[in-house]
Amino acid sequence: MRIAFRDAKEADYAAIEAMAALHDYALPPLGDRSVVVKFVAEDLSGKPVMAALAKLTAEAVVISDPRLGTPQERWETIRYGNEILRLQSFAAGFNELHSWLTEDASGRFGRRLETLGWRRSRGQCYVLDLEG
């Protein structure tokens, strides 16, 4: 099969979404400002047979000194800090944040994050380092 790669066009979005549906994968809105790379591989007839997207994302890292204050005071600090993080990240052009928790922290602390609007992501995360 011969294929050619090209930037995706709005006319390709339905084909891209149909391919994603075959994998039960929920795509971000393809016209969204956070989707900054979009290309397709097309067959000889011009039909997209593969697509790749890159979406801006940011990793949220929140750390605190567990020795200071009461657990309630530390939680309130995290809660207010979460709102500042959300607002500043959106203003910087991100539509979502990701935070990777250790297995130990993901249980109870993960449930607390859910009360702040966080959700557990679907699937496993893989990282591709782009430098070096």
Backbone as CSV, one residue per row, in Angstrom:
resi,resn,N_x,N_y,N_z,CA_x,CA_y,CA_z,C_x,C_y,C_z
1,MET,0.862,-1.178,0.000,0.000,0.000,0.000,0.903,1.235,0.000
2,ARG,0.671,2.122,-0.917,1.412,3.384,-0.979,0.598,4.441,-0.253
3,ILE,1.303,5.199,0.552,0.644,6.264,1.297,1.454,7.536,1.194
4,ALA,0.774,8.633,1.438,1.428,9.947,1.482,0.986,10.630,2.766
5,PHE,1.892,11.384,3.362,1.588,12.127,4.582,1.365,13.592,4.235
6,ARG,0.381,14.193,4.922,0.094,15.615,4.727,-0.598,16.139,5.960
7,ASP,-0.602,17.461,6.099,-1.336,18.074,7.196,-2.820,17.774,7.046
8,ALA,-3.479,17.548,8.148,-4.913,17.285,8.126,-5.674,18.569,7.810
9,LYS,-6.784,18.387,7.112,-7.689,19.502,6.796,-9.006,19.260,7.526
10,GLU,-9.775,20.298,7.644,-11.073,20.155,8.303,-11.924,19.086,7.613
11,ALA,-11.774,18.940,6.303,-12.526,17.927,5.566,-12.151,16.509,5.994
12,ASP,-11.010,16.334,6.655,-10.561,15.008,7.122,-11.134,14.641,8.484
13,TYR,-11.696,15.605,9.207,-12.076,15.365,10.595,-13.048,14.205,10.753
14,ALA,-14.017,14.075,9.857,-14.983,12.977,9.984,-14.282,11.626,9.845
15,ALA,-13.351,11.503,8.924,-12.613,10.249,8.751,-11.741,9.958,9.966
16,ILE,-11.116,10.989,10.517,-10.284,10.812,11.706,-11.149,10.347,12.874
17,GLU,-12.291,10.987,13.057,-13.192,10.612,14.152,-13.727,9.194,13.963
18,ALA,-13.992,8.794,12.725,-14.459,7.427,12.463,-13.374,6.407,12.811
19,MET,-12.117,6.711,12.482,-11.022,5.798,12.848,-10.906,5.691,14.364
20,ALA,-11.034,6.812,15.059,-10.947,6.798,16.520,-12.077,5.954,17.117
21,ALA,-13.260,6.053,16.543,-14.400,5.284,17.043,-14.163,3.775,16.916
22,LEU,-13.429,3.363,15.894,-13.111,1.939,15.737,-12.272,1.414,16.900
23,HIS,-11.580,2.317,17.573,-10.737,1.946,18.710,-11.372,2.342,20.039
24,ASP,-12.619,2.816,19.993,-13.312,3.296,21.187,-12.484,4.370,21.895
25,TYR,-11.920,5.277,21.091,-11.068,6.337,21.622,-11.769,7.674,21.452
26,ALA,-11.877,8.414,22.538,-12.519,9.734,22.498,-11.468,10.787,22.157
27,LEU,-11.545,11.326,20.977,-10.611,12.370,20.545,-10.954,13.709,21.186
28,PRO,-9.957,14.559,21.342,-10.287,15.943,21.695,-10.941,16.590,20.484
29,PRO,-11.684,17.664,20.663,-12.241,18.366,19.496,-11.091,18.773,18.567
30,LEU,-11.144,18.339,17.323,-10.018,18.529,16.407,-9.749,19.991,16.074
31,GLY,-10.731,20.846,16.221,-10.525,22.268,15.976,-10.087,23.028,17.217
32,ASP,-9.908,22.330,18.320,-9.551,22.965,19.583,-8.163,23.590,19.511
33,ARG,-7.974,24.682,20.239,-6.694,25.398,20.239,-5.553,24.554,20.788
34,SER,-5.870,23.528,21.577,-4.821,22.719,22.183,-4.291,21.633,21.246
35,VAL,-4.978,21.374,20.152,-4.508,20.378,19.181,-3.637,21.128,18.176
36,VAL,-2.334,21.033,18.363,-1.406,21.883,17.612,-0.712,21.177,16.448
37,VAL,-0.764,19.856,16.415,-0.214,19.092,15.291,-1.288,18.118,14.842
38,LYS,-1.581,18.119,13.559,-2.573,17.191,12.987,-2.084,16.805,11.603
39,PHE,-1.848,15.517,11.379,-1.529,15.087,10.027,-2.159,13.727,9.772
40,VAL,-2.301,13.418,8.501,-2.878,12.143,8.096,-1.945,11.454,7.112
41,ALA,-2.100,10.150,7.043,-1.525,9.354,5.964,-2.716,9.005,5.085
42,GLU,-2.580,9.233,3.790,-3.695,8.952,2.889,-3.273,7.914,1.867
43,ASP,-4.260,7.135,1.413,-3.989,6.155,0.366,-4.000,6.853,-0.993
44,LEU,-3.854,6.087,-2.045,-3.772,6.668,-3.390,-5.034,7.416,-3.802
45,SER,-6.167,7.057,-3.190,-7.409,7.751,-3.519,-7.585,9.049,-2.728
46,GLY,-6.659,9.330,-1.786,-6.765,10.537,-0.966,-7.513,10.330,0.329
47,LYS,-7.891,9.077,0.610,-8.637,8.763,1.841,-7.667,8.622,3.010
48,PRO,-7.921,9.332,4.121,-7.071,9.160,5.298,-7.172,7.733,5.839
49,VAL,-6.006,7.119,6.064,-5.964,5.753,6.605,-5.269,5.716,7.965
50,MET,-4.692,6.831,8.371,-4.041,6.965,9.665,-3.978,8.449,9.971
51,ALA,-4.041,8.765,11.249,-3.910,10.166,11.670,-3.060,10.221,12.923
52,ALA,-2.384,11.332,13.097,-1.621,11.570,14.319,-1.884,12.996,14.773
53,LEU,-2.015,13.144,16.068,-2.313,14.446,16.671,-1.334,14.703,17.802
54,ALA,-1.042,15.940,18.033,-0.305,16.338,19.236,-1.122,17.419,19.916
55,LYS,-1.410,17.182,21.161,-2.234,18.096,21.940,-1.375,18.679,23.050
56,LEU,-1.441,19.991,23.212,-0.725,20.614,24.322,-1.250,20.058,25.633
57,THR,-0.349,19.719,26.491,-0.729,19.280,27.821,0.371,19.713,28.773
58,ALA,0.056,19.704,30.016,1.034,20.094,31.019,0.946,19.135,32.189
59,GLU,2.076,18.893,32.785,2.113,18.062,33.982,2.040,18.961,35.202
60,ALA,1.077,18.696,36.049,0.946,19.445,37.292,1.721,18.711,38.382
61,VAL,2.590,19.424,39.034,3.348,18.884,40.161,3.032,19.757,41.361
62,VAL,2.462,19.163,42.369,2.106,19.890,43.579,2.808,19.200,44.742
63,ILE,3.614,19.949,45.452,4.303,19.393,46.610,4.080,20.308,47.796
64,SER,4.086,19.713,48.957,3.930,20.514,50.175,4.755,19.866,51.282
65,ASP,4.989,20.629,52.309,5.729,20.125,53.459,4.729,19.447,54.395
66,PRO,4.797,18.129,54.532,3.805,17.420,55.348,3.972,17.657,56.852
67,ARG,5.024,18.348,57.229,5.268,18.600,58.657,4.569,19.865,59.154
68,LEU,4.107,20.698,58.241,3.552,21.988,58.645,2.034,21.964,58.703
69,GLY,1.489,22.579,59.741,0.049,22.733,59.863,-0.670,21.420,60.120
70,THR,-1.971,21.534,60.179,-2.814,20.353,60.366,-3.134,19.759,58.994
71,PRO,-3.598,18.524,58.950,-4.018,17.963,57.654,-5.068,18.834,56.961
72,GLN,-5.997,19.393,57.727,-7.024,20.261,57.139,-6.402,21.526,56.546
73,GLU,-5.446,22.116,57.246,-4.774,23.317,56.729,-3.992,23.003,55.456
74,ARG,-3.330,21.864,55.427,-2.594,21.476,54.215,-3.557,21.249,53.054
75,TRP,-4.701,20.620,53.339,-5.685,20.386,52.279,-6.248,21.706,51.753
76,GLU,-6.526,22.634,52.614,-7.030,23.942,52.181,-6.001,24.650,51.307
77,THR,-4.728,24.547,51.658,-3.669,25.143,50.849,-3.643,24.506,49.465
78,ILE,-3.749,23.188,49.411,-3.780,22.491,48.121,-5.021,22.893,47.338
79,ARG,-6.147,22.986,48.012,-7.409,23.337,47.332,-7.319,24.717,46.685
80,TYR,-6.834,25.699,47.414,-6.699,27.047,46.839,-5.607,27.082,45.773
81,GLY,-4.516,26.394,46.028,-3.446,26.326,45.035,-3.910,25.664,43.746
82,ASN,-4.793,24.679,43.860,-5.348,24.010,42.682,-6.096,25.002,41.796
83,GLU,-6.839,25.894,42.408,-7.609,26.872,41.629,-6.677,27.858,40.920
84,ILE,-5.632,28.292,41.592,-4.660,29.189,40.951,-3.966,28.461,39.809
85,LEU,-3.580,27.215,40.038,-2.943,26.400,39.000,-3.864,26.255,37.786
86,ARG,-5.141,25.990,38.025,-6.125,25.837,36.943,-6.239,27.112,36.124
87,LEU,-6.409,28.236,36.794,-6.595,29.508,36.097,-5.349,29.922,35.310
88,GLN,-4.181,29.803,35.923,-2.957,30.211,35.242,-2.617,29.276,34.082
89,SER,-2.897,27.988,34.236,-2.623,27.032,33.159,-3.541,27.280,31.964
90,PHE,-4.808,27.568,32.230,-5.732,27.874,31.137,-5.304,29.150,30.423
91,ALA,-4.920,30.158,31.184,-4.466,31.423,30.584,-3.218,31.218,29.736
92,ALA,-2.405,30.219,30.074,-1.183,29.928,29.318,-1.462,29.107,28.059
93,GLY,-2.733,28.719,27.835,-3.090,28.012,26.610,-3.365,26.531,26.758
94,PHE,-3.355,26.026,27.978,-3.626,24.602,28.182,-5.099,24.387,28.481
95,ASN,-5.632,23.268,27.995,-7.021,22.927,28.277,-7.142,21.851,29.340
96,GLU,-6.015,21.210,29.673,-6.050,20.191,30.710,-4.667,20.044,31.323
97,LEU,-4.661,19.526,32.525,-3.427,19.221,33.233,-3.413,17.730,33.537
98,HIS,-2.234,17.183,33.647,-2.073,15.789,34.042,-1.205,15.762,35.288
99,SER,-1.494,14.829,36.159,-0.664,14.637,37.335,-0.497,13.142,37.546
100,TRP,0.732,12.702,37.641,1.009,11.296,37.857,1.260,11.087,39.337
101,LEU,0.474,10.189,39.930,0.580,9.903,41.353,1.201,8.526,41.553
102,THR,1.918,8.378,42.645,2.424,7.052,42.991,1.240,6.165,43.372
103,GLU,1.464,4.861,43.365,0.398,3.941,43.776,-0.080,4.256,45.183
104,ASP,0.844,4.592,46.073,0.479,4.913,47.454,-0.430,6.137,47.525
105,ALA,-0.139,7.141,46.708,-0.896,8.398,46.772,-2.187,8.347,45.971
106,SER,-2.281,7.443,45.004,-3.427,7.491,44.092,-4.743,7.121,44.754
107,GLY,-4.740,6.331,45.784,-5.984,5.933,46.433,-6.697,7.079,47.101
108,ARG,-6.343,7.357,48.334,-7.034,8.387,49.108,-6.837,9.778,48.514
109,PHE,-5.588,10.129,48.174,-5.338,11.461,47.632,-6.002,11.615,46.263
110,GLY,-6.005,10.566,45.463,-6.685,10.613,44.170,-8.166,10.918,44.330
111,ARG,-8.795,10.299,45.312,-10.217,10.576,45.561,-10.425,12.024,45.994
112,ARG,-9.480,12.564,46.742,-9.586,13.969,47.155,-9.427,14.888,45.943
113,LEU,-8.503,14.533,45.038,-8.347,15.330,43.819,-9.638,15.342,42.997
114,GLU,-10.331,14.217,42.975,-11.598,14.147,42.233,-12.609,15.155,42.758
115,THR,-12.557,15.465,44.043,-13.477,16.473,44.592,-13.145,17.869,44.086
116,LEU,-11.920,18.034,43.530,-11.500,19.331,42.977,-11.677,19.385,41.459
117,GLY,-12.303,18.357,40.879,-12.550,18.361,39.446,-11.604,17.497,38.628
118,TRP,-10.602,16.893,39.260,-9.696,16.008,38.545,-10.427,14.702,38.251
119,ARG,-10.014,14.009,37.209,-10.561,12.687,36.890,-9.404,11.751,36.590
120,ARG,-9.632,10.493,36.844,-8.618,9.490,36.550,-8.596,9.284,35.041
121,SER,-7.408,9.285,34.454,-7.320,9.121,33.006,-7.536,7.667,32.621
122,ARG,-7.889,7.500,31.375,-8.146,6.180,30.825,-6.845,5.630,30.249
123,GLY,-6.534,4.411,30.528,-5.372,3.778,29.928,-4.066,4.105,30.614
124,GLN,-3.007,3.615,30.052,-1.665,3.829,30.576,-1.012,4.978,29.831
125,CYS,-0.126,5.654,30.498,0.579,6.773,29.891,1.969,6.323,29.475
126,TYR,2.363,6.675,28.260,3.717,6.448,27.761,4.327,7.799,27.441
127,VAL,5.620,7.932,27.635,6.309,9.206,27.448,7.342,9.060,26.350
128,LEU,7.361,10.023,25.426,8.368,10.105,24.381,9.171,11.370,24.628
129,ASP,10.427,11.209,24.998,11.300,12.370,25.176,11.706,12.882,23.807
130,LEU,11.513,14.159,23.561,11.763,14.733,22.239,13.173,15.279,22.072
131,GLU,13.907,15.396,23.140,15.286,15.878,23.060,16.244,14.711,23.258
132,GLY,17.332,14.762,22.496,18.411,13.790,22.689,18.070,12.469,22.258
